[in-house]
Amino acid sequence: MSEPVYAPVAASSASRKDVSPPLLAFEQAVKEYHSDGESVRALDNVSLRIEAGRFVAVVGPSGCGKSTLLNLAGAMDFPTSGHVCLDGVATDSLTETQLSALRREKVGFVFQSFQLLHTLSAVENVEIPLQLAGQRNSRARAIEGLAAVGLGELAHRMTHQLSGGQMQRVAIARALIHKPRILLADEPTGNLDTATGDSILHLLRRICDEQRTTILMATHSAEATTVADTVIAMRDGRIVQP
Protein backbone atom coordinates (compact mmCIF):
# COMPACT_ATOMS: atom_id res chain seq x y z
CA MET A 1 0.00 0.00 0.00
CA SER A 2 1.35 3.41 -0.93
CA GLU A 3 1.54 6.34 1.47
CA PRO A 4 -1.63 8.48 1.53
CA VAL A 5 -1.57 11.50 -0.74
CA TYR A 6 -3.72 14.58 -0.14
CA ALA A 7 -5.26 15.34 -3.50
CA PRO A 8 -6.35 18.78 -4.72
CA VAL A 9 -8.42 19.18 -7.87
CA ALA A 10 -7.22 16.78 -10.52
CA ALA A 11 -6.81 17.58 -14.19
CA SER A 12 -9.96 17.18 -16.22
CA SER A 13 -10.37 14.16 -18.46
CA ALA A 14 -10.62 16.49 -21.45
CA SER A 15 -6.96 17.40 -21.00
CA ARG A 16 -5.84 13.79 -20.45
CA LYS A 17 -6.97 12.06 -23.63
CA ASP A 18 -3.96 9.77 -23.58
CA VAL A 19 -5.09 8.20 -20.29
CA SER A 20 -7.84 5.58 -20.00
CA PRO A 21 -11.06 6.94 -18.50
CA PRO A 22 -11.22 6.88 -14.69
CA LEU A 23 -13.88 4.84 -12.93
CA LEU A 24 -15.32 8.00 -11.40
CA ALA A 25 -14.90 11.59 -12.60
CA PHE A 26 -16.33 14.89 -11.44
CA GLU A 27 -16.07 17.62 -14.05
CA GLN A 28 -16.64 21.12 -12.61
CA ALA A 29 -19.56 19.75 -10.61
CA VAL A 30 -21.75 22.22 -8.73
CA LYS A 31 -24.60 21.19 -6.44
CA GLU A 32 -26.97 23.80 -5.08
CA TYR A 33 -29.92 23.34 -2.75
CA HIS A 34 -32.69 25.87 -2.20
CA SER A 35 -34.25 26.46 1.21
CA ASP A 36 -36.47 29.30 2.39
CA GLY A 37 -35.71 31.26 -0.75
CA GLU A 38 -31.96 30.96 -0.28
CA SER A 39 -29.46 28.99 -2.35
CA VAL A 40 -26.87 26.86 -0.60
CA ARG A 41 -23.91 25.61 -2.64
CA ALA A 42 -22.99 22.20 -1.21
CA LEU A 43 -20.43 21.46 -3.95
CA ASP A 44 -18.54 24.30 -5.58
CA ASN A 45 -16.93 23.55 -8.95
CA VAL A 46 -15.44 20.18 -7.97
CA SER A 47 -13.26 18.29 -10.43
CA LEU A 48 -11.52 15.01 -9.60
CA ARG A 49 -10.67 11.62 -11.02
CA ILE A 50 -10.68 8.30 -9.17
CA GLU A 51 -9.04 5.36 -10.89
CA ALA A 52 -10.35 1.81 -10.52
CA GLY A 53 -9.03 -0.17 -7.59
CA ARG A 54 -8.12 2.83 -5.41
CA PHE A 55 -9.08 3.54 -1.80
CA VAL A 56 -9.96 7.24 -1.48
CA ALA A 57 -10.92 8.92 1.80
CA VAL A 58 -12.72 12.27 1.84
CA VAL A 59 -12.10 14.26 5.03
CA GLY A 60 -13.29 17.59 6.33
CA PRO A 61 -15.60 19.22 8.88
CA SER A 62 -19.33 18.56 9.03
CA GLY A 63 -21.16 20.39 6.26
CA CYS A 64 -18.13 20.58 3.97
CA GLY A 65 -19.78 18.56 1.18
CA LYS A 66 -18.53 15.02 1.85
CA SER A 67 -21.95 13.34 1.85
CA THR A 68 -23.08 15.36 -1.16
CA LEU A 69 -19.99 14.17 -3.03
CA LEU A 70 -20.87 10.54 -2.25
CA ASN A 71 -24.52 11.00 -3.23
CA LEU A 72 -23.49 12.36 -6.62
CA ALA A 73 -20.88 9.61 -7.04
CA GLY A 74 -23.57 6.95 -6.53
CA ALA A 75 -26.13 8.64 -8.79
CA MET A 76 -28.42 9.19 -5.81
CA ASP A 77 -28.37 12.89 -6.70
CA PHE A 78 -27.16 14.93 -9.66
CA PRO A 79 -25.12 18.09 -10.19
CA THR A 80 -26.83 21.42 -10.73
CA SER A 81 -24.15 22.08 -13.34
CA GLY A 82 -21.13 20.17 -14.55
CA HIS A 83 -21.05 16.37 -14.82
CA VAL A 84 -20.39 13.23 -12.82
CA CYS A 85 -19.29 10.22 -14.88
CA LEU A 86 -19.32 6.69 -13.49
CA ASP A 87 -17.61 4.03 -15.55
CA GLY A 88 -17.50 6.41 -18.50
CA VAL A 89 -21.17 7.43 -18.43
CA ALA A 90 -22.58 10.79 -17.29
CA THR A 91 -25.12 9.96 -14.60
CA ASP A 92 -27.41 12.87 -15.52
CA SER A 93 -27.80 11.46 -19.05
CA LEU A 94 -29.48 8.20 -17.94
CA THR A 95 -33.13 7.26 -17.71
CA GLU A 96 -34.63 6.08 -14.40
CA THR A 97 -34.41 2.48 -15.60
CA GLN A 98 -30.76 2.92 -16.55
CA LEU A 99 -30.01 4.63 -13.24
CA SER A 100 -31.58 1.78 -11.29
CA ALA A 101 -29.45 -0.71 -13.21
CA LEU A 102 -26.32 1.38 -12.66
CA ARG A 103 -26.85 1.54 -8.89
CA ARG A 104 -27.80 -2.13 -8.66
CA GLU A 105 -24.90 -3.44 -10.72
CA LYS A 106 -22.01 -1.05 -10.12
CA VAL A 107 -22.45 0.70 -6.78
CA GLY A 108 -22.46 -0.53 -3.20
CA PHE A 109 -23.45 1.66 -0.23
CA VAL A 110 -22.39 1.49 3.42
CA PHE A 111 -23.83 3.91 5.97
CA GLN A 112 -22.97 5.09 9.46
CA SER A 113 -26.25 3.74 10.85
CA PHE A 114 -25.85 0.28 9.19
CA GLN A 115 -29.46 0.33 7.83
CA LEU A 116 -30.07 -3.35 8.46
CA LEU A 117 -33.51 -4.94 8.79
CA HIS A 118 -33.63 -6.09 12.40
CA THR A 119 -36.48 -8.54 11.80
CA LEU A 120 -34.11 -10.55 9.60
CA SER A 121 -30.97 -12.55 10.33
CA ALA A 122 -27.53 -11.48 9.15
CA VAL A 123 -27.61 -13.80 6.16
CA GLU A 124 -31.13 -12.71 5.21
CA ASN A 125 -30.00 -9.07 5.19
CA VAL A 126 -27.10 -9.90 2.87
CA GLU A 127 -29.34 -12.03 0.68
CA ILE A 128 -31.86 -9.25 -0.06
CA PRO A 129 -30.05 -7.64 -3.05
CA LEU A 130 -29.63 -11.04 -4.70
CA GLN A 131 -33.27 -11.91 -4.24
CA LEU A 132 -34.39 -8.56 -5.66
CA ALA A 133 -32.20 -9.22 -8.70
CA GLY A 134 -33.62 -12.73 -9.14
CA GLN A 135 -30.24 -14.38 -8.55
CA ARG A 136 -29.99 -18.11 -7.96
CA ASN A 137 -28.21 -19.68 -5.00
CA SER A 138 -28.72 -16.45 -3.06
CA ARG A 139 -28.44 -18.10 0.37
CA ALA A 140 -25.15 -19.84 -0.40
CA ARG A 141 -23.69 -16.66 -1.88
CA ALA A 142 -24.82 -14.62 1.12
CA ILE A 143 -23.12 -17.04 3.51
CA GLU A 144 -19.94 -16.79 1.44
CA GLY A 145 -20.20 -13.00 1.61
CA LEU A 146 -20.45 -13.08 5.40
CA ALA A 147 -17.52 -15.47 5.62
CA ALA A 148 -15.45 -13.01 3.57
CA VAL A 149 -15.95 -10.36 6.28
CA GLY A 150 -15.31 -12.78 9.14
CA LEU A 151 -18.92 -13.51 10.11
CA GLY A 152 -19.52 -16.94 8.61
CA GLU A 153 -20.28 -18.49 12.00
CA LEU A 154 -22.84 -15.78 12.83
CA ALA A 155 -24.79 -15.97 9.57
CA HIS A 156 -28.07 -17.03 11.20
CA ARG A 157 -27.89 -14.70 14.18
CA MET A 158 -30.45 -11.90 14.34
CA THR A 159 -28.92 -8.47 13.83
CA HIS A 160 -29.98 -7.22 17.28
CA GLN A 161 -27.78 -9.98 18.70
CA LEU A 162 -24.69 -8.54 17.00
CA SER A 163 -22.25 -5.88 18.15
CA GLY A 164 -21.94 -2.58 16.30
CA GLY A 165 -18.81 -3.76 14.50
CA GLN A 166 -20.47 -7.01 13.49
CA MET A 167 -23.51 -5.15 12.17
CA GLN A 168 -21.25 -2.94 10.06
CA ARG A 169 -19.56 -6.06 8.67
CA VAL A 170 -22.99 -7.38 7.70
CA ALA A 171 -23.69 -4.06 5.98
CA ILE A 172 -20.38 -4.29 4.11
CA ALA A 173 -21.11 -7.87 3.03
CA ARG A 174 -24.53 -6.76 1.75
CA ALA A 175 -22.99 -3.85 -0.18
CA LEU A 176 -20.44 -6.15 -1.83
CA ILE A 177 -22.67 -9.13 -2.55
CA HIS A 178 -23.37 -8.05 -6.14
CA LYS A 179 -19.67 -7.32 -6.78
CA PRO A 180 -19.96 -3.56 -7.45
CA ARG A 181 -17.27 -1.57 -9.23
CA ILE A 182 -17.27 1.03 -6.44
CA LEU A 183 -18.15 0.97 -2.74
CA LEU A 184 -19.36 4.25 -1.23
CA ALA A 185 -18.97 4.42 2.55
CA ASP A 186 -20.46 7.40 4.42
CA GLU A 187 -18.88 7.64 7.91
CA PRO A 188 -18.73 3.82 8.25
CA THR A 189 -16.96 4.05 11.62
CA GLY A 190 -19.00 6.95 13.04
CA ASN A 191 -21.07 4.81 15.42
CA LEU A 192 -18.19 2.57 16.51
CA ASP A 193 -15.57 2.75 19.22
CA THR A 194 -12.01 3.46 18.12
CA ALA A 195 -10.74 -0.14 18.12
CA THR A 196 -13.80 -1.46 16.27
CA GLY A 197 -13.67 1.42 13.81
CA ASP A 198 -10.03 0.68 13.06
CA SER A 199 -10.90 -2.96 12.36
CA ILE A 200 -13.56 -1.84 9.85
CA LEU A 201 -11.06 0.45 8.11
CA HIS A 202 -8.57 -2.38 7.78
CA LEU A 203 -11.31 -4.66 6.48
CA LEU A 204 -12.11 -2.09 3.77
CA ARG A 205 -8.40 -1.88 2.95
CA ARG A 206 -8.27 -5.65 2.53
CA ILE A 207 -11.37 -5.64 0.32
CA CYS A 208 -9.78 -2.99 -1.90
CA ASP A 209 -6.54 -4.96 -2.18
CA GLU A 210 -8.00 -8.44 -2.64
CA GLN A 211 -11.13 -7.73 -4.65
CA ARG A 212 -9.86 -4.60 -6.44
CA THR A 213 -13.04 -2.81 -5.41
CA THR A 214 -12.75 0.96 -5.64
CA ILE A 215 -13.66 2.60 -2.32
CA LEU A 216 -14.75 6.20 -1.79
CA MET A 217 -15.23 6.92 1.90
CA ALA A 218 -16.36 10.04 3.74
CA THR A 219 -14.89 10.04 7.23
CA HIS A 220 -13.81 12.01 10.27
CA SER A 221 -11.41 9.23 11.27
CA ALA A 222 -7.74 10.18 11.43
CA GLU A 223 -6.92 6.49 10.98
CA ALA A 224 -8.36 6.71 7.46
CA THR A 225 -5.33 8.70 6.33
CA THR A 226 -3.13 5.68 7.05
CA VAL A 227 -5.19 3.06 5.21
CA ALA A 228 -6.30 5.05 2.14
CA ASP A 229 -4.27 5.48 -1.06
CA THR A 230 -5.49 9.05 -1.48
CA VAL A 231 -7.01 11.52 0.98
CA ILE A 232 -9.14 14.35 -0.39
CA ALA A 233 -9.62 17.29 1.97
CA MET A 234 -12.82 19.34 1.60
CA ARG A 235 -14.01 22.65 3.00
CA ASP A 236 -17.04 24.74 2.08
CA GLY A 237 -17.90 22.47 -0.84
CA ARG A 238 -14.44 22.63 -2.40
CA ILE A 239 -11.44 20.35 -2.57
CA VAL A 240 -8.58 22.04 -0.74
CA GLN A 241 -5.03 21.44 0.31
CA PRO A 242 -4.84 20.27 3.96
Contacts in CASP RR format, 6 or more apart in sequence:
PFRMAT RR
TARGET T0000
AUTHOR 0000-0000-0000
METHOD contacts of the structure
MODEL  1
MSEPVYAPVAASSASRKDVSPPLLAFEQAVKEYHSDGESVRALDNVSLRI
EAGRFVAVVGPSGCGKSTLLNLAGAMDFPTSGHVCLDGVATDSLTETQLS
ALRREKVGFVFQSFQLLHTLSAVENVEIPLQLAGQRNSRARAIEGLAAVG
LGELAHRMTHQLSGGQMQRVAIARALIHKPRILLADEPTGNLDTATGDSI
LHLLRRICDEQRTTILMATHSAEATTVADTVIAMRDGRIVQP
1 205 0 8 1.000
1 209 0 8 1.000
1 227 0 8 1.000
1 229 0 8 1.000
2 229 0 8 1.000
4 57 0 8 1.000
4 225 0 8 1.000
4 226 0 8 1.000
4 228 0 8 1.000
4 229 0 8 1.000
4 230 0 8 1.000
4 231 0 8 1.000
5 229 0 8 1.000
5 230 0 8 1.000
5 231 0 8 1.000
6 230 0 8 1.000
6 231 0 8 1.000
6 232 0 8 1.000
6 233 0 8 1.000
6 241 0 8 1.000
6 242 0 8 1.000
7 48 0 8 1.000
7 56 0 8 1.000
7 230 0 8 1.000
7 231 0 8 1.000
7 232 0 8 1.000
7 239 0 8 1.000
8 239 0 8 1.000
8 240 0 8 1.000
8 241 0 8 1.000
9 46 0 8 1.000
9 47 0 8 1.000
9 48 0 8 1.000
9 239 0 8 1.000
10 47 0 8 1.000
10 48 0 8 1.000
10 49 0 8 1.000
11 49 0 8 1.000
12 27 0 8 1.000
12 28 0 8 1.000
12 47 0 8 1.000
13 19 0 8 1.000
13 21 0 8 1.000
13 22 0 8 1.000
13 25 0 8 1.000
13 27 0 8 1.000
13 49 0 8 1.000
13 85 0 8 1.000
14 27 0 8 1.000
16 49 0 8 1.000
21 85 0 8 1.000
21 88 0 8 1.000
22 49 0 8 1.000
22 50 0 8 1.000
22 51 0 8 1.000
22 52 0 8 1.000
23 50 0 8 1.000
23 51 0 8 1.000
23 52 0 8 1.000
23 53 0 8 1.000
23 86 0 8 1.000
23 87 0 8 1.000
23 181 0 8 1.000
23 182 0 8 1.000
23 214 0 8 1.000
24 49 0 8 1.000
24 50 0 8 1.000
24 73 0 8 1.000
24 84 0 8 1.000
24 85 0 8 1.000
24 86 0 8 1.000
24 87 0 8 1.000
24 182 0 8 1.000
24 214 0 8 1.000
24 216 0 8 1.000
25 48 0 8 1.000
25 49 0 8 1.000
25 50 0 8 1.000
25 83 0 8 1.000
25 84 0 8 1.000
25 85 0 8 1.000
25 88 0 8 1.000
26 46 0 8 1.000
26 47 0 8 1.000
26 48 0 8 1.000
26 49 0 8 1.000
26 69 0 8 1.000
26 72 0 8 1.000
26 73 0 8 1.000
26 79 0 8 1.000
26 83 0 8 1.000
26 84 0 8 1.000
27 47 0 8 1.000
27 82 0 8 1.000
27 83 0 8 1.000
27 84 0 8 1.000
27 85 0 8 1.000
28 45 0 8 1.000
28 46 0 8 1.000
28 47 0 8 1.000
28 81 0 8 1.000
28 82 0 8 1.000
28 83 0 8 1.000
29 43 0 8 1.000
29 45 0 8 1.000
29 46 0 8 1.000
29 47 0 8 1.000
29 72 0 8 1.000
29 79 0 8 1.000
29 81 0 8 1.000
29 82 0 8 1.000
29 83 0 8 1.000
29 84 0 8 1.000
30 41 0 8 1.000
30 43 0 8 1.000
30 44 0 8 1.000
30 45 0 8 1.000
30 46 0 8 1.000
30 79 0 8 1.000
30 80 0 8 1.000
30 81 0 8 1.000
30 82 0 8 1.000
31 41 0 8 1.000
31 42 0 8 1.000
31 43 0 8 1.000
31 68 0 8 1.000
31 72 0 8 1.000
31 77 0 8 1.000
31 79 0 8 1.000
31 80 0 8 1.000
32 39 0 8 1.000
32 40 0 8 1.000
32 41 0 8 1.000
32 42 0 8 1.000
32 80 0 8 1.000
33 39 0 8 1.000
33 40 0 8 1.000
33 42 0 8 1.000
34 40 0 8 1.000
41 237 0 8 1.000
42 63 0 8 1.000
42 65 0 8 1.000
42 68 0 8 1.000
42 237 0 8 1.000
43 65 0 8 1.000
43 68 0 8 1.000
43 69 0 8 1.000
43 72 0 8 1.000
43 79 0 8 1.000
43 237 0 8 1.000
44 236 0 8 1.000
44 237 0 8 1.000
44 238 0 8 1.000
45 238 0 8 1.000
46 69 0 8 1.000
46 237 0 8 1.000
46 238 0 8 1.000
46 239 0 8 1.000
47 239 0 8 1.000
48 232 0 8 1.000
48 239 0 8 1.000
50 56 0 8 1.000
50 214 0 8 1.000
50 216 0 8 1.000
50 230 0 8 1.000
51 214 0 8 1.000
52 181 0 8 1.000
52 212 0 8 1.000
52 214 0 8 1.000
53 208 0 8 1.000
53 212 0 8 1.000
53 213 0 8 1.000
53 214 0 8 1.000
53 215 0 8 1.000
54 208 0 8 1.000
54 214 0 8 1.000
54 215 0 8 1.000
54 229 0 8 1.000
54 230 0 8 1.000
55 204 0 8 1.000
55 205 0 8 1.000
55 208 0 8 1.000
55 214 0 8 1.000
55 215 0 8 1.000
55 217 0 8 1.000
55 227 0 8 1.000
55 228 0 8 1.000
55 229 0 8 1.000
55 230 0 8 1.000
56 214 0 8 1.000
56 215 0 8 1.000
56 216 0 8 1.000
56 217 0 8 1.000
56 228 0 8 1.000
56 229 0 8 1.000
56 230 0 8 1.000
56 231 0 8 1.000
56 232 0 8 1.000
57 217 0 8 1.000
57 218 0 8 1.000
57 219 0 8 1.000
57 224 0 8 1.000
57 225 0 8 1.000
57 227 0 8 1.000
57 228 0 8 1.000
57 230 0 8 1.000
57 231 0 8 1.000
57 232 0 8 1.000
58 66 0 8 1.000
58 69 0 8 1.000
58 70 0 8 1.000
58 216 0 8 1.000
58 217 0 8 1.000
58 218 0 8 1.000
58 219 0 8 1.000
58 231 0 8 1.000
58 232 0 8 1.000
58 234 0 8 1.000
59 66 0 8 1.000
59 218 0 8 1.000
59 219 0 8 1.000
59 220 0 8 1.000
59 224 0 8 1.000
59 225 0 8 1.000
59 231 0 8 1.000
59 232 0 8 1.000
59 233 0 8 1.000
59 234 0 8 1.000
60 66 0 8 1.000
60 220 0 8 1.000
60 233 0 8 1.000
60 234 0 8 1.000
60 235 0 8 1.000
61 235 0 8 1.000
64 234 0 8 1.000
64 235 0 8 1.000
64 236 0 8 1.000
64 237 0 8 1.000
65 234 0 8 1.000
65 237 0 8 1.000
66 186 0 8 1.000
66 218 0 8 1.000
66 234 0 8 1.000
67 186 0 8 1.000
67 218 0 8 1.000
68 77 0 8 1.000
68 237 0 8 1.000
69 216 0 8 1.000
69 218 0 8 1.000
69 234 0 8 1.000
70 184 0 8 1.000
70 186 0 8 1.000
70 216 0 8 1.000
70 218 0 8 1.000
71 77 0 8 1.000
72 78 0 8 1.000
72 79 0 8 1.000
72 84 0 8 1.000
72 91 0 8 1.000
73 84 0 8 1.000
73 86 0 8 1.000
73 182 0 8 1.000
73 184 0 8 1.000
73 216 0 8 1.000
74 86 0 8 1.000
74 91 0 8 1.000
74 103 0 8 1.000
74 107 0 8 1.000
74 109 0 8 1.000
74 182 0 8 1.000
74 184 0 8 1.000
75 84 0 8 1.000
75 86 0 8 1.000
75 91 0 8 1.000
75 94 0 8 1.000
75 99 0 8 1.000
75 102 0 8 1.000
75 103 0 8 1.000
75 107 0 8 1.000
76 103 0 8 1.000
78 84 0 8 1.000
78 91 0 8 1.000
78 92 0 8 1.000
79 92 0 8 1.000
83 90 0 8 1.000
83 91 0 8 1.000
83 92 0 8 1.000
84 90 0 8 1.000
84 91 0 8 1.000
84 92 0 8 1.000
85 91 0 8 1.000
86 102 0 8 1.000
86 106 0 8 1.000
86 107 0 8 1.000
86 181 0 8 1.000
86 182 0 8 1.000
87 106 0 8 1.000
87 181 0 8 1.000
89 102 0 8 1.000
91 99 0 8 1.000
91 102 0 8 1.000
94 102 0 8 1.000
104 129 0 8 1.000
104 132 0 8 1.000
104 133 0 8 1.000
104 178 0 8 1.000
105 178 0 8 1.000
105 180 0 8 1.000
106 180 0 8 1.000
106 181 0 8 1.000
106 182 0 8 1.000
107 180 0 8 1.000
107 181 0 8 1.000
107 182 0 8 1.000
107 183 0 8 1.000
107 184 0 8 1.000
108 175 0 8 1.000
108 176 0 8 1.000
108 178 0 8 1.000
108 180 0 8 1.000
108 182 0 8 1.000
108 183 0 8 1.000
108 184 0 8 1.000
109 175 0 8 1.000
109 183 0 8 1.000
109 184 0 8 1.000
109 185 0 8 1.000
109 186 0 8 1.000
110 168 0 8 1.000
110 171 0 8 1.000
110 172 0 8 1.000
110 175 0 8 1.000
110 183 0 8 1.000
110 184 0 8 1.000
110 185 0 8 1.000
110 186 0 8 1.000
110 188 0 8 1.000
111 171 0 8 1.000
111 186 0 8 1.000
111 187 0 8 1.000
111 188 0 8 1.000
112 186 0 8 1.000
112 187 0 8 1.000
112 188 0 8 1.000
112 190 0 8 1.000
112 191 0 8 1.000
113 191 0 8 1.000
114 159 0 8 1.000
114 164 0 8 1.000
114 167 0 8 1.000
114 168 0 8 1.000
114 170 0 8 1.000
114 171 0 8 1.000
114 191 0 8 1.000
115 171 0 8 1.000
116 125 0 8 1.000
116 159 0 8 1.000
116 167 0 8 1.000
116 170 0 8 1.000
116 171 0 8 1.000
116 174 0 8 1.000
117 124 0 8 1.000
117 125 0 8 1.000
117 128 0 8 1.000
117 159 0 8 1.000
118 158 0 8 1.000
118 159 0 8 1.000
118 160 0 8 1.000
120 128 0 8 1.000
120 158 0 8 1.000
120 159 0 8 1.000
121 155 0 8 1.000
121 156 0 8 1.000
121 157 0 8 1.000
121 158 0 8 1.000
121 159 0 8 1.000
122 146 0 8 1.000
122 151 0 8 1.000
122 154 0 8 1.000
122 155 0 8 1.000
122 156 0 8 1.000
122 157 0 8 1.000
122 158 0 8 1.000
122 159 0 8 1.000
122 162 0 8 1.000
122 166 0 8 1.000
122 170 0 8 1.000
123 139 0 8 1.000
123 142 0 8 1.000
123 143 0 8 1.000
123 146 0 8 1.000
123 155 0 8 1.000
123 156 0 8 1.000
124 142 0 8 1.000
125 159 0 8 1.000
125 170 0 8 1.000
125 171 0 8 1.000
125 174 0 8 1.000
126 142 0 8 1.000
126 145 0 8 1.000
126 146 0 8 1.000
126 170 0 8 1.000
126 173 0 8 1.000
126 174 0 8 1.000
126 177 0 8 1.000
127 138 0 8 1.000
127 139 0 8 1.000
127 141 0 8 1.000
127 142 0 8 1.000
127 177 0 8 1.000
128 174 0 8 1.000
129 174 0 8 1.000
129 177 0 8 1.000
129 178 0 8 1.000
130 138 0 8 1.000
130 141 0 8 1.000
130 142 0 8 1.000
130 177 0 8 1.000
130 178 0 8 1.000
131 138 0 8 1.000
133 178 0 8 1.000
135 141 0 8 1.000
141 177 0 8 1.000
142 155 0 8 1.000
142 173 0 8 1.000
142 177 0 8 1.000
143 152 0 8 1.000
143 155 0 8 1.000
145 173 0 8 1.000
145 176 0 8 1.000
145 177 0 8 1.000
146 152 0 8 1.000
146 154 0 8 1.000
146 155 0 8 1.000
146 169 0 8 1.000
146 170 0 8 1.000
146 173 0 8 1.000
147 155 0 8 1.000
148 173 0 8 1.000
148 176 0 8 1.000
149 169 0 8 1.000
149 170 0 8 1.000
149 172 0 8 1.000
149 173 0 8 1.000
149 203 0 8 1.000
150 169 0 8 1.000
151 166 0 8 1.000
151 169 0 8 1.000
151 170 0 8 1.000
151 173 0 8 1.000
154 162 0 8 1.000
154 166 0 8 1.000
159 167 0 8 1.000
159 170 0 8 1.000
162 170 0 8 1.000
163 196 0 8 1.000
164 191 0 8 1.000
164 192 0 8 1.000
164 196 0 8 1.000
165 192 0 8 1.000
165 196 0 8 1.000
165 197 0 8 1.000
165 199 0 8 1.000
165 200 0 8 1.000
168 188 0 8 1.000
168 189 0 8 1.000
168 191 0 8 1.000
168 192 0 8 1.000
168 196 0 8 1.000
168 200 0 8 1.000
169 200 0 8 1.000
169 203 0 8 1.000
171 188 0 8 1.000
172 183 0 8 1.000
172 188 0 8 1.000
172 200 0 8 1.000
172 203 0 8 1.000
172 204 0 8 1.000
172 207 0 8 1.000
175 183 0 8 1.000
176 183 0 8 1.000
176 207 0 8 1.000
176 211 0 8 1.000
176 213 0 8 1.000
179 211 0 8 1.000
180 213 0 8 1.000
181 213 0 8 1.000
181 214 0 8 1.000
182 213 0 8 1.000
182 214 0 8 1.000
182 215 0 8 1.000
182 216 0 8 1.000
183 204 0 8 1.000
183 207 0 8 1.000
183 213 0 8 1.000
183 214 0 8 1.000
183 215 0 8 1.000
183 216 0 8 1.000
184 216 0 8 1.000
184 217 0 8 1.000
185 204 0 8 1.000
185 215 0 8 1.000
185 216 0 8 1.000
185 217 0 8 1.000
185 218 0 8 1.000
185 219 0 8 1.000
186 217 0 8 1.000
186 218 0 8 1.000
187 218 0 8 1.000
187 219 0 8 1.000
187 220 0 8 1.000
188 197 0 8 1.000
188 200 0 8 1.000
188 204 0 8 1.000
188 217 0 8 1.000
188 219 0 8 1.000
189 196 0 8 1.000
189 197 0 8 1.000
189 198 0 8 1.000
189 200 0 8 1.000
189 201 0 8 1.000
189 219 0 8 1.000
189 221 0 8 1.000
189 223 0 8 1.000
190 197 0 8 1.000
190 219 0 8 1.000
190 220 0 8 1.000
190 221 0 8 1.000
192 200 0 8 1.000
197 221 0 8 1.000
197 223 0 8 1.000
198 223 0 8 1.000
201 221 0 8 1.000
201 223 0 8 1.000
201 224 0 8 1.000
201 227 0 8 1.000
202 227 0 8 1.000
204 215 0 8 1.000
204 217 0 8 1.000
204 227 0 8 1.000
205 227 0 8 1.000
207 213 0 8 1.000
207 215 0 8 1.000
208 214 0 8 1.000
208 215 0 8 1.000
217 224 0 8 1.000
217 228 0 8 1.000
224 231 0 8 1.000
225 231 0 8 1.000
231 242 0 8 1.000
232 239 0 8 1.000
233 239 0 8 1.000
233 240 0 8 1.000
233 241 0 8 1.000
233 242 0 8 1.000
234 240 0 8 1.000
END
